[in-house]
Amino acid sequence: MEISYLAAFIGGLLMLFAPCAAMLLPAFFAYAFTSRTTLLARTAVFALGVLLVLVPLGAFAGTLGAFIRSHAHIVTLVAGILVIVLGLLQMFAVSFPVPQWASKLMTPQGGSDEAGAPSNLATFALGVGYAIAGVGCSGPILGAVLSFATLGGSVWAGALLMATFALGMVLPVGILALLWNAFNLSEKSWLRPHPVKLFGRWTTRMNVISGVLFVLLGVILVFFGGQSGLPSVFTSSQQVEVESKIIEAVAGVPGWLFFAFAAVIIAIIAITVKEKRKGDS
């Protein structure tokens, strides 16, 4: 089946209405209680976890992609257990050393890393879990992308199609992060760290809230695979119907036009954020 880049992107956005999207908002709020710069960095870490799973699926659907899909339950289980453990560490403000290159990757220069390595790694693991869950609750659009790669399509084209799908999946989180940043919500007094004592160990109120969210999301990954049994806006039949119509409606949109439009939108957002920061300084 032919699939356009615009259809792949919209297919990723439509994951917002699938069962796996029940993880999306809690995943964002699990790491949102931090500084403005660290928030954007952790959103990128979450996106990296999604891309790391989905891009190989698009590039090597018949080999590595098939291996990932056949072992998805193991990947989800491991990711869920890791998120639970890291969430507990987050609750009790327990940190541990990470390589310098990883620290720089996850925390921008000049930013702070209040919650430490546990939150960084848990955010990445949530991205991996959300991607695997997305494969399990996807519809015809993702199936068309996988078919493209499996039936002899270009490896690079398959990877780019899947990356486009993945960016659609994480766009709502990116928008939330930009809005959070634009309204300076991290600077609100009720979101600032307040020391609390938990089972004899000093931590902060935000660490406890964040850690509890991580633990709950880890439980969802372990026991529900990130999507089974969770509420959704679309039923399976409705999702198939909507995605099939979208594939037909945007089939003629050339890839260059989609990427040109995306570049314009990104440029507008970048300029707006830059001007906002100038106004704040």
Wavefront OBJ file of the C-alpha trace (Angstrom):
o trace
v 0.000 0.000 0.000
v 1.310 3.485 -0.917
v 1.639 5.794 2.057
v 2.505 9.485 2.069
v 4.608 11.276 4.686
v 1.633 13.431 5.602
v -0.470 10.309 6.209
v 2.304 8.841 8.381
v 2.475 12.035 10.429
v -1.304 12.200 10.882
v -1.287 8.523 11.824
v 1.128 9.330 14.640
v -1.114 12.173 15.798
v -4.115 9.842 15.822
v -2.371 7.757 18.472
v -3.672 10.466 20.791
v -7.100 8.816 20.481
v -5.889 5.221 20.893
v -5.603 3.268 24.174
v -1.830 3.753 24.384
v -2.370 7.539 24.617
v -3.636 7.023 28.179
v 0.084 7.062 29.051
v 0.851 10.329 27.276
v -0.321 13.049 29.676
v 0.864 11.220 32.834
v 4.235 10.660 31.118
v 4.576 14.395 30.505
v 3.599 15.380 34.043
v 5.962 12.763 35.468
v 8.904 14.886 34.348
v 7.291 18.336 33.982
v 8.092 19.490 37.518
v 11.531 20.826 36.705
v 13.260 23.904 35.270
v 12.297 25.302 31.864
v 15.513 24.215 30.159
v 15.484 20.749 31.678
v 11.824 20.302 30.705
v 12.630 20.792 27.009
v 15.641 18.484 27.296
v 13.549 15.727 28.889
v 10.892 16.111 26.209
v 13.673 15.466 23.687
v 14.767 12.418 25.729
v 11.190 11.080 25.652
v 11.084 11.598 21.877
v 14.447 9.859 21.536
v 13.049 6.775 23.279
v 10.127 6.704 20.819
v 12.379 7.177 17.788
v 14.862 4.543 18.946
v 12.129 1.898 18.788
v 10.115 3.022 15.777
v 12.804 4.037 13.265
v 14.353 0.526 13.118
v 10.829 -0.821 12.582
v 10.482 1.323 9.489
v 13.993 0.734 8.194
v 14.185 -3.022 8.768
v 10.564 -4.142 9.078
v 11.335 -7.625 7.775
v 14.366 -8.332 9.996
v 15.156 -6.193 13.032
v 11.644 -4.753 12.982
v 10.115 -8.223 13.032
v 12.380 -9.166 15.942
v 11.298 -6.082 17.910
v 7.619 -6.774 17.260
v 7.893 -10.442 18.227
v 9.627 -9.548 21.497
v 7.579 -6.424 22.219
v 6.123 -7.893 25.423
v 9.624 -8.483 26.824
v 10.776 -4.974 25.899
v 7.653 -3.496 27.497
v 8.085 -5.608 30.638
v 11.729 -4.574 31.055
v 10.905 -0.919 30.395
v 8.047 -1.060 32.913
v 10.183 -2.602 35.663
v 12.918 -0.043 34.980
v 10.417 2.826 35.205
v 9.056 1.488 38.517
v 12.530 1.189 40.049
v 13.605 4.612 38.782
v 10.319 6.103 39.984
v 11.020 4.840 43.506
v 14.496 6.342 43.346
v 12.921 9.593 42.190
v 10.496 9.608 45.122
v 13.312 9.304 47.645
v 15.678 11.689 45.791
v 18.235 8.950 45.250
v 20.652 9.791 42.464
v 23.533 7.918 40.912
v 26.427 8.868 38.649
v 26.031 8.745 34.879
v 28.714 9.170 32.197
v 29.549 12.798 31.453
v 28.427 12.517 27.820
v 25.020 11.180 28.911
v 24.620 13.946 31.467
v 25.349 16.599 28.828
v 22.968 14.943 26.377
v 20.063 14.887 28.828
v 20.628 18.250 30.521
v 21.425 21.326 28.434
v 24.345 23.540 29.360
v 23.242 26.138 31.827
v 20.226 24.086 32.860
v 19.754 22.276 36.114
v 19.065 18.624 36.641
v 17.084 18.758 39.868
v 15.595 15.296 39.665
v 18.835 13.670 38.567
v 19.620 10.565 36.543
v 16.596 8.504 37.686
v 14.164 10.935 36.044
v 16.248 11.146 32.854
v 16.437 7.382 32.432
v 12.812 6.852 33.439
v 11.724 9.437 30.853
v 13.707 7.602 28.171
v 12.220 4.249 29.245
v 8.724 5.761 29.076
v 9.439 6.836 25.506
v 10.446 3.266 24.652
v 7.337 1.868 26.358
v 5.044 4.363 24.649
v 6.508 3.456 21.245
v 6.002 -0.281 21.818
v 2.463 0.367 23.062
v 1.834 2.466 19.954
v 2.771 -0.471 17.722
v 0.231 -2.592 19.602
v -2.673 -0.144 19.280
v -1.971 1.274 15.822
v -4.166 1.077 12.741
v -3.826 0.863 8.949
v -1.386 3.784 8.619
v 1.364 2.137 10.645
v 0.577 -1.128 8.882
v 1.110 0.607 5.520
v 4.460 2.013 6.673
v 5.603 -1.438 7.803
v 4.365 -3.002 4.564
v 6.343 -0.451 2.567
v 9.589 -1.521 4.245
v 8.788 -5.237 4.263
v 7.920 -5.377 0.550
v 11.221 -4.034 -0.666
v 10.898 -0.293 -0.133
v 13.977 1.843 0.449
v 15.526 1.404 3.906
v 16.002 5.164 4.223
v 12.477 5.930 3.021
v 11.052 3.400 5.481
v 13.076 4.917 8.319
v 11.978 8.436 7.373
v 8.329 7.407 7.144
v 8.510 5.824 10.593
v 10.365 8.821 12.028
v 7.575 11.016 10.655
v 4.998 8.749 12.312
v 6.967 8.901 15.597
v 7.141 12.700 15.502
v 3.362 12.762 15.125
v 3.130 10.579 18.243
v 5.287 12.899 20.363
v 4.023 16.228 18.980
v 1.343 16.615 21.715
v 4.068 16.275 24.359
v 6.214 18.843 22.534
v 3.301 21.290 22.381
v 2.638 20.805 26.097
v 6.307 21.473 26.865
v 6.303 24.661 24.758
v 3.107 25.899 26.449
v 4.488 25.018 29.890
v 7.619 26.948 28.977
v 5.742 29.900 27.440
v 3.595 30.435 30.529
v 6.557 29.998 32.919
v 4.676 27.339 34.863
v 7.930 25.995 36.309
v 8.331 29.317 38.146
v 4.984 29.078 39.954
v 5.461 28.904 43.691
v 3.331 25.765 44.078
v 5.555 23.933 41.582
v 8.837 24.818 43.263
v 10.576 22.094 45.293
v 9.410 21.992 48.920
v 11.348 19.706 51.285
v 9.406 16.819 52.786
v 10.471 13.807 54.799
v 9.416 10.425 53.397
v 10.070 7.348 55.543
v 12.933 9.119 57.266
v 14.576 10.452 54.085
v 14.490 14.050 52.905
v 13.132 14.609 49.431
v 10.827 17.182 47.799
v 7.100 17.283 47.197
v 7.615 17.415 43.425
v 9.959 14.418 43.559
v 7.263 12.429 45.355
v 4.550 13.391 42.829
v 6.863 12.706 39.890
v 8.026 9.392 41.347
v 4.461 8.208 42.001
v 3.517 8.979 38.377
v 6.545 7.059 37.110
v 5.636 4.062 39.281
v 2.012 4.081 38.073
v 3.112 4.276 34.431
v 5.581 1.455 35.018
v 2.742 -0.663 36.418
v 0.665 0.089 33.299
v 3.565 -1.060 31.112
v 4.093 -4.240 33.131
v 0.481 -5.340 33.516
v -1.264 -3.792 30.503
v 1.532 -3.585 27.945
v 0.931 0.143 27.771
v -2.447 -0.118 26.080
v -4.582 -3.205 26.715
v -7.620 -2.438 28.849
v -7.008 1.318 28.888
v -9.679 3.821 27.781
v -9.609 5.380 24.315
v -11.616 7.808 22.198
v -11.757 5.541 19.141
v -12.863 1.940 18.988
v -10.743 -0.367 16.841
v -13.239 -0.225 13.954
v -13.490 3.565 14.131
v -9.701 3.880 14.082
v -9.458 1.676 10.993
v -12.183 3.669 9.235
v -10.658 7.070 10.025
v -7.112 6.078 9.089
v -8.230 4.444 5.837
v -9.991 7.652 4.801
v -6.904 9.703 5.672
v -4.637 7.477 3.564
v -6.905 8.049 0.576
v -7.394 11.777 1.183
v -3.704 12.741 1.414
v -2.245 10.136 -0.951
v -1.399 12.768 -3.566
v 0.476 15.149 -1.230
v 4.162 15.060 -2.258
v 6.780 14.525 0.424
v 8.651 17.752 -0.352
v 5.506 19.824 0.242
v 4.924 18.194 3.628
v 8.515 18.777 4.759
v 8.515 22.351 3.412
v 5.362 23.106 5.408
v 6.849 21.446 8.511
v 10.029 23.526 8.155
v 7.975 26.747 8.007
v 6.021 25.779 11.136
v 9.230 24.897 13.018
v 10.805 28.221 11.976
v 7.750 30.153 13.206
v 7.811 28.323 16.544
v 11.571 28.890 16.949
v 11.225 32.619 16.222
v 8.267 32.937 18.597
v 10.129 31.188 21.431
v 13.232 33.312 20.810
v 11.223 36.537 20.904
v 9.432 35.377 24.054
v 12.746 34.735 25.788
v 14.039 38.143 24.719
v 10.924 39.723 26.192
v 11.406 37.845 29.476
v 15.068 38.876 29.805
l 1 2 3 4 5 6 7 8 9 10 11 12 13 14 15 16 17 18 19 20 21 22 23 24 25 26 27 28 29 30 31 32 33 34 35 36 37 38 39 40 41 42 43 44 45 46 47 48 49 50 51 52 53 54 55 56 57 58 59 60 61 62 63 64 65 66 67 68 69 70 71 72 73 74 75 76 77 78 79 80 81 82 83 84 85 86 87 88 89 90 91 92 93 94 95 96 97 98 99 100 101 102 103 104 105 106 107 108 109 110 111 112 113 114 115 116 117 118 119 120 121 122 123 124 125 126 127 128 129 130 131 132 133 134 135 136 137 138 139 140 141 142 143 144 145 146 147 148 149 150 151 152 153 154 155 156 157 158 159 160 161 162 163 164 165 166 167 168 169 170 171 172 173 174 175 176 177 178 179 180 181 182 183 184 185 186 187 188 189 190 191 192 193 194 195 196 197 198 199 200 201 202 203 204 205 206 207 208 209 210 211 212 213 214 215 216 217 218 219 220 221 222 223 224 225 226 227 228 229 230 231 232 233 234 235 236 237 238 239 240 241 242 243 244 245 246 247 248 249 250 251 252 253 254 255 256 257 258 259 260 261 262 263 264 265 266 267 268 269 270 271 272 273 274 275 276 277 278 279 280 281
